[in-house]
Amino acid sequence: MDSQIKSTNIINNRYRILRQLGPGKLGYTYLANDSHRFNQICLLQEFAPQVHDLDALKQTKELFQSKAKVLYTLDHPQIPRFRELFLLELDNNRGLFLVQDYIVGTTYRELLNHRLSRGYQFTEAEVIQFLLQLLPVLEYLHDHNIIHRDLTPDNIISRSSDGVPVLIDFGSVKQLSAIATHFFQQPELPPNQMLQIGQIGYAPQEQIELGLVSFHSDLYGLAATAIVLLTGQEPASLIDRDTLTWNWPEGIAVSSELTAILGKILTKNTQERYDNAQDVRNSLTVLTAKSSKVFLHQKVAKSPIIKEVSPPKIPTPLTSNDQATVVLSRSKTDTNMALMTSPRKNSVTGCLSKLIFILTLIMSSGTLGWLVGKAWITQVIHNNEGSNKQVFTDNFVDNNNSKINDRELQRKNELRTRRRNLKLNHSLFINLVDEIFGKKYREQKGRSLTNNSDDKAWREKWDKIAANLLDTLESLSTEAIQGMGNYNESQRNIWKQKANSLNLSSRALYDLVDAQFFQAFPEFKNTDFIDQSIGQIWNGMILDNLKALQAGPKYEKLSLSGVESNTIRREGRLKPGEGKAYVIYLDAAQQLEVTLQKNRNLLLSIYSPTGRHNMLEDSQDNNWSGQLVETGYYELTIVSNGNKTTNYQLKITASDGNWPE
């Protein structure tokens, strides 16, 4: 069937097609704007086989609705939201459409291919993090009796805003389209073939051959994906065709513990597998806890501060070019996967295992992880590329040239604790500090700080920026902070409408936000920062300022009705970065005079109702007079850009007019 939908077409009086993302076996997928959601981008999946049988159409629609209804109940940040299901007749053909959120990001297939083109793949630490981030999503799905059915690197996206993996392309959606095809075009297909979802190598044998789907199907797909990320090879080259067991290639460093966990998930015997995602997560948690204890035992005597580190989180994506040779094999008679190491490489493999333990703990400690961990990782890559030189020894931490003392460690631990108290995403926090650091010290932008004494002063500057950033964030609401990483233009459009209900435009709202933002981050003035991580803070400040406007402290609607001499006076106090907004209804042809006492720390803006005849904008002149040319609500904003609390006195005088009651 050829798609009849063209770019710019409006579907269902709501969705404007931007472009086709690609045809599928059972339908088409489009990128569209949702006019009912402020033109927010969404995915529109079309299942539109030609059909003229109304009974078949009715039957299919009922099946679609019953299955899609389950998808609509899903509400998880790592699952695209399913918005709508509708039936539409288009050019004499009836089609079914499913609408869901569009996730901006990169698939793990693309990430892996990018790495392979540079000669490396994912590390064990990254894969453990990957598993721990996705297993709770599977728990959520399985608790709702939903099975993804098709977990592969192509169906998992690393979300651009925060790097968190998101599940896409649900097999349940494919099942819906398969049902449509069954009723519309191919009723002769046997049921097990019609509903078969899953790719060979990424789905267990019972799913591929018999069409049997269970929670094991998702766990199997996740484990297979993990192995592909670790090895850079597809299941077809790793699975023995005769025994259906997995054989790992040489040169892949994987601990025996992780090997055992993945092997238990992938075993052919269903009775030997984990019962559920929670059990897998528990095993991985024990593995990471064991790793941290090894490191703590070595370090506790010299650094009691590290002893207080909470259970570790797995580090963010790293790159490495480990030189160990590790072969994972499984005999035909053995039911458990085993780790076999080449005798010549045992010493290197042991050191690499200790490195993984160290990195796991280091990265869990927040800011310390970035400075120390990032430097050590960079050193490993630099020294190992093209060389077999052994960099790390058993007493690596004590014999390293690091000059980081206990006082600095304490400082970093305090930063980590403050960040965690805010429940701020670790990756976002690091990006924020890096952006400010790079903007303030341009000569250091893009350079990795080392843990040597030469960079001590720079590490201190980085920590100071981090502390100042936390000071700013601690002044924001919990709601504003929790939304960071997800703010976008669609959300700003919603905020604009809420400001409009107060007779305020986005100009006035942004005056207040800019004053607060640039007070905290002056280095970003006159720069395009909205799409950077720092722009998320600016958005969070919009939320807080809007709530303050709605509540009253930063907003007042004025009226000259009944006011003697048609003059209004207001006074107040503004802290650095604070502002106040006033609105007043005035008629065209009136004479208006606005006076704000002279103070170089105060900026005055006066906006006309339509914005076409603005009188002042961020002006230090602090006075304006003239004849008005528009009727409606005029907006006045006063903001403080000084470094101390400033008093202000405002005077507004207008000639007689038609004042609204």
N, C-alpha and C positions, 0 to 999 in steps of 0.2 A: 504493500500500500504506500502511495506517495503522500507525503504530508501536504496539507492544503493551507497551513498556517504560514503566513509571511511576516517578515519583520515589520513592526509598527502596527500590526493588526491588534484590535482590541477584542479580548475574549471575555465573554460573560459580562460585558459592560463594566469590566473592572481591571483585567490584566492586559497590559500593553506588552506585546512580545518585543524583546530587544534583539535576541538572536537565538538560533537553534544551537544547542550544545552538542547534539549528535543523535543520530538514529539508533535505536536499539532493536533487538530481535522482535520485540512485541510492542513497540511504540516509539515515541519521540520525547525528548526532554528539551525544554526551552528556559531561557533566562527572561524574566518578566518583571515589570514594575506593577506593584499593587496600589492602585489609586485610592483604595479604601484605607490604606496604611501609609499615607504620605509618600507614595511612590517608592516604598521600600522594595528592594530587590528580593525576588523569591524564585523558586523552581516550580515550573509547571510541567507535570508529566502527563502526556497524552496517550491514552490507550484507545485508538480509534480505528479498529478494523471495520471494514465495510459490513454493514448488517441491514437486513430488511425484515428479519423475523422479530416481530414485536414481543412474542412470548420469550424468545431467547434473550432479548434485550432486558425485559423485566426481570428475568431470572438472574441475569448477570448483575444488574443494578443492585438487587437485594443482597447478593453475595458480596459485592463490593462494599456496600454500606455496613454489613455486619462485621467484615474484617477491618475496614478503615476506621470504624468506630473505636476499635481497640487501640489503633495507632493514635487517635486523637487524644486518648487519655494520658499519653506519655508526656511527662514534664521533667526533663533532665537536661542540665546544661551541656552534656556531651552527646545529645541526640537532637537532630533537627526537628523543629516543631512541625507537626502535620496540621495544616490550617483548614483545608476545605476539600470536599469531594463533590463534584457536580457532573451532571449529564448535559451535553450540549449537541444540538444538531448544526452541523457545519457543512455547507455545500452538499446538501442531500445525504450526508453521512452522519450517523449518530456516534458520538465519542464520549468516553469517560475521562475525566481530568482529576488529577490529584495535585494539590498545592502544598508545598512545604518550604521551610526556611532555606535560604541559600547560605552556605558556610564558606567564608573566604579563607583559603588556606592551600596547602600543598599535600597531595596524597603521599603516603609513606612509600608507595612505589616510585614516585618522582624523587623523593628524598634519597631513596636507596640508589636509584640510577645515577643521581648526581654524585653521590659518594663513590660509586663503583668507577665512574669515569675518572676519578682522581686516585684510584687505587686502594680504597679502604671501604669498610662497611660499618655497621653499628657495633658498639662495644657491649660487653655484658652488662655494665652498669646502666647504660642507656636502655637496654632491652628490659632489665628488671624494672626500671622506672616506667617504661611503656606498659608493661604487664600490670603493675600496681595502679596505674591510672585508668586502665580499661576494665579490670576485673570488677570494680564496684559498679560500672555501667552494666555489665552482664548480670550482676546480682539484681540490679534494679529491673532489668528486662525480664529476667526469669521469675522474679517475684510477681510480675504482672502476667506470667504465663506467655511471654512473647519470646520467640527465638529468632535471632537475626538471620541465620541460615547460610550466610555467604560472607564470612569474615576472611578478608584477604588484604594485602597491602594497598590494593586499589580502592577499597571501601572504607579506609580509615584516613582521615584528614588531620594534619597538624594545623590547628587553627592559627591564623596569622596573628591575632590579637594577643594570644598568650602561650602559644605552642602546645596547648593541651590537645590530645587526640580526640577526635569526634567520629562516631560511627555514622556512616552514610549508606545509601543504597540498600535499604532493608530488603532481605529476601521476601518478607511479607508483602512488600510492594510488588516484587516480581511475581509472587504467587497470584496477586490480584490480576496482573496482566495475563498470566498463564490461564487463569479462569476465563478471562475475556476471550482469549484465543480459542479456548476449548469450545465455548458456546458459539462464537461468531464464525470460526473458520475451520477448525479441525476437531469435530466431535468424535472422530474415530480414534484419537489418541487414548491409550490406556491411562487410568488415573495416576499411577505411580510415575509415569513419564511426564504427564502433564504438569504435575506439581513438583517435579524434581528441581530443587534449587541447590546450587553448590558447585564448586569447581574441584576437579580431580586433584588430589594432593592437599587441598585445603579443607576437605570434608571427609569424615570417616567413611569407611567402606560401606557400612550399613546405610548411610545416607545416599551414596552414589549408586549402589547396586539395587537397594530395596526401597529407596525413598523414605526410610525411617529417620525422622528428625527428633532430636531430644536436646537437652541442655548440653550434652556432651558435644553436639555438633559445633556449638559456638566456642567451647573451650578448645576443641581440636583445631578449629580455624585460627584461633588466637595463638596457640602454641606453634602451629605451622608457620604463621606469619613471623613469630619471634625467631624461629630458626632461619627463615629466609633473610631477615634483617641481619642476623649474626654471620651468616655464611655468604650472602650475596648470590646464592644459587636457588633455583626453583625446586620444588618438591620432586619433580620428575627425575632430576639428576641425583637426588638424595635417597629416594625410596627404592628398596630392592623389589623388583617386579615379582619375584617368586615368593618372598616371605612377607612383603608389604611392611618391612621394618626400615627404620631410618638409619643411614650411614653418613656420618659427618666427614667432610673433607679435611685434609691436613691443613695446618696453618691457622686454625681457628682456636683461640684460647677461650675455653669455657670451663667453669668450675664443675666439679663432680656433683655438687649440690644442685645447681641449676639444671645440669644434664638429667639428673634423676627426676626432677620436678616435671620437665618437659616430656621425658620418656614415659612417665606415668599418665600424662594427659593423652599421649599419642599411641599408647599401646592398643593393639588390635582387640584384645580381650576387654569387653566393656565392664566386666566385674572388677578389673584391676585399676580402673580409672578413678580419678577424684569424683566424688558425688556431686559437687557443685563448685561455683566460682569462689565462694567463701573459703572452702578448704584449700584451694590453690593459693589464695591470698594469704592465708595463715601460714602456709609453708614458706612462701616468699618472705613474709615478715620475720619468721624464725631465722631464715638465711641472712637477712640484713642485720638482725640483732646480733647474730653470732659473729658477723664480720666486725661490728662495732666493738664487741667485747675484746676481740683480739687486739685491736688498736689501743683501746683504753688500757689494757693490761700493760702494754709496752710503754705508754706515755704517762701514766698516772703519777709516778714518782716525781717527775720533773715539771708537770703542768697540771696542778689540781683543778685549774679552771675548766679544762676539757672534760674532766670527770663529770661536770654538771650538764653536759650536752644531752639533750633529750633524744629519744630514739631517732635514728637517722632517716632522712629522706634520700632517695636516690638522686644522684646529680642530674643536672640538665644535660642535653646532648653534647657529647664530647667527640673529638676525633683522635684517632690513634693509629699507629702503624706498627703494632706489636710484632716482634720477630720470632716469637715462640712457634713451635710446630706441635700442634695437638691433633690427635686423631680420635674421633668418637666412632666406635664400632659396636656392632651387636651381632653375636653369633645366631645361627638359625635355631639353636636349642635354648638360648637364653632369653628370658622374657623381660629382662631389665637392661636398659642402655647403660653402657659403662664408659668411663673416661680412660683412654689409653694415651700415655704421653711417650714421646720419643725419649730414650734415656739420655741422648746427647743434649736435650733441651730442658731437662728437669730443673736446673738451677734458674734458668730464665723464667720458666713457667711459674715456679714458686714465687719469684719476685713479682711477677705480674699479678698473681693472686693477692699478694700483700698490697700491691698498688691499688687494686680494686677495693680492698677493704678500707684503705686509707682514704681514697676518693669518696667512698660512700659516706664516711663519717664527716670528712671535711665539708662536703657540699651541704650536709644537713645543718651546718652551723651558720647558714645565712650569709651575711656579708663576709665573714671569715672565709667561707667557701669560695667566694668569688675571687678575693685577692690572693689567698694562698693557693687554693685549688687551681684556679685558672693559671697561675704562674707555673705551678708544678706540671700541670698538663701540657702547657706550652713547651716546657723544658723537655718533657718526655718525647713529644713529637719532634722537636728540633734535634735531639740527640739520637733518636732511633731511626729517623728516615735514612734509608740507604746504609745503615750500619747495624752490626750485631752487638755493638758495645753494650755491656750491662750497666745501666745507670743506677738502679736501685739495689741496695743491699738490705739485709735484715734489720739493721739499725739505721735505716734511711732517715727517719725524722731527726734523730739525735746528731747524725753526722752530716746532715745537709748544711749548706752555708747560710741557712736562714738566720736573719737577725731579728726576727719578730720575738719580742719579749712578752712576759706575762701581762704587763700593763697594756700592751697593744691588744693582746688576746682578750683581755677583759673588756676593752673598749668595743671590740667587734662583737663580743657576746651580748653586750648591752644593746647594741644596734639591732642584733637579731631578735632579742627579746621584745624590743619596742615594735619591730615590724610584725612579729607574731601576735602581739596584743591587738594590733590594728586589723589582724586577719587579712593583711595585704599579700597578694600573690608574690612569691619570691622572685620569679623571673621578671615580672613587671617592675618590682622595686629596683632590681639590678639595672634594668634598661633605663629607668628614670635617673638614677644616679649617674650612669654612664653618659647620658645625654647632657646633663647639667655640667658634668666634669669636662666633657669634650667641648662644650660651648664656652666654658670659662677659661679652660687651658687648651687652646687650639693646638699647641705644639705637641700635646700628649694624646690628642684624639686618635683612637684606633690602636694605640699601643697597649700591650698587656703589661700591667705592673708586675714586677717580680717581688719575691719575698726577701730580697737582699737588702743590705744596708743602704745601697745607692738609691733605692726607691722609698726609703723610710718617710722622707718628707712628702712625697707624692701620695703615699698610702694614707698619711695623716690628713692631707687635703681631701682625699676621696672620702674618708670617714667623716670629716667635718661637713662636707656637702650632704652626706647621708643623714647626719644628725639634724642638719637644718631642714632637710626635706621632711623628716619625720616630725619636726616641730610644726611645719605647715600642715601636714596630713592630720596631725592630732587635733588641729583646730577645726577640722571638717567633721561632718556627721558620719555615723557608721553607714548609713544608707548611701551616702555619696562615695565612700571608699569601696564598699562592696560592689558598686556598679562599675568601677574602673576596669577597663579592659573590654567593656561591651558597649560603651557609648559610641553613638554614630549620628549621622545627619538626621536620620529618621527620629531619633530621640530628641534632637534639638528642635525639630519641627513641632513636636508635641509640646515642648517647653515654650516655644514661641506662642502657640495658641493659648496656653495658660496665662502668659504675660498679656496677651491681647485682651483677655477677659478683664484685666485690670486697666484697660485703656493705655497699656504700655506697649511699645514696639520692641523688637529685638535690639534696636540701637540703645535704648535706655537700659535694658537688661544687661547687655554686654558692657556698657559703661561701668556698671557696678562690678561685674566679674573681672574685667580687665584691670581695674584698680587693685583688686585683691590679688590677682594672679601676678601682675608685674611688680607688685610690692614684694612678693616672695621670690620671683624669678625675673629680675630686671634684664638678665642677659638674653632673654628671648624677645625683647621688644623689636618690632619691625622685622620679625621673622615669621615664616609660614610653619607654625608648629602644630597645627590642628591634627595632622595625620601622624604625628610622632607620639611616642608614649607619654610625653609631658602634656600633650593635648588632652589626655584622659583626666588629668587634674583640673584643667580648665573647665572641662565638662562637668566634673563633680562640683565645682564651685558654682556653675549655673544652677544646678539642682538646689544647693543650699541657699543661694541668693533668691531664687524664685520662692522657696518656702518662707524665707524671711519677708519677702514682699507680700505674700499672701497672708502672713500672720500679722503684719502691720509695722514692725519696728523700722523697716527700711522704705516704707511707702505711705503716702498720704494723698488723698484726693481733696483738692481745695475747691472752694466756691466763693465767689464774690457776692452772692445773693445775701442781701441784708447787711453787708459790711459797709461801715461808714467810710466815706472818702474813697471807696473802691480800692482800698489798700490792705494787703495781707502781709503780716510779718511772721517769720518763723526763725527760730534759732535752735542750735543743737551742738553736739560734740561728735567729732569723727576720729576714730583711731586710725593709724596708718593703714591705708588700703581699704578703708570703709567708705560707704557712700549712702546717699539717700535719694529717693526718687519722688517727685511730685507731679501730679497731673491736674490741669485746670481747663475748664471749658471756656472758650473765648470765641467771639464772633469776628468775621472778616470786617475790615475797616475800623476796628477798634485801635486805639493807641495803647501800646503796652510798654511798660518800663520795668525792667528787672535789674535789681542791684544786689550784689553779694559783696560784703566788705572785702577790701583788698587783702589778699593773703596768697603768697606765691605757692603755698602748699595746697591750695584749693583749685579745682578745675570745675568749670560750669559748662553745661551743655543745655541748649534749648532747641527742641525739635518740633516742627509743625505737624499737624495731624496726618498729612500724607507723606511727610519726609521730603517733599520737593522744595520746600522753602525753609530749611533749617537756618536758625539765626546764629547759634554758637555751637561749637563742638570742642570739648576738652580745652576750653579757653581759660587763660589766666587774666583776661580783661575783666571778667566778673561783673560786667554790666552790659545791658542792651536796651535800646529803645527804638520804637518805630511803629509803623502802621501794619496791622496784620492783613494777610491776603487770603487766609483760609479760615473756615469755621470748623470747630471741633475741639478735641482734647489735645492741648499742648503738653509736652513732657519736659520736665526740668530735672536734671541730675546734678548732684554735687558730690564730688569724690575727693578724697584726700590722698595726695601722693607724697606726703611728707614723712618724716621719721618719728614724729611725736603726735600726741593727741592735739587736735586743732578745733577751736570753737568757730562757729559760723553764724552769721546773721543774714537772713534773706528777706528782701522786700520786693513785693509784686504790686504794681499799680496799673490799673486799666481804666479806660473811659467807659461810660455806661454801655451796657450791652444787654442781650437777652440771656440772663443767667438761668441755667437749669436748676430746678429745685432739688 
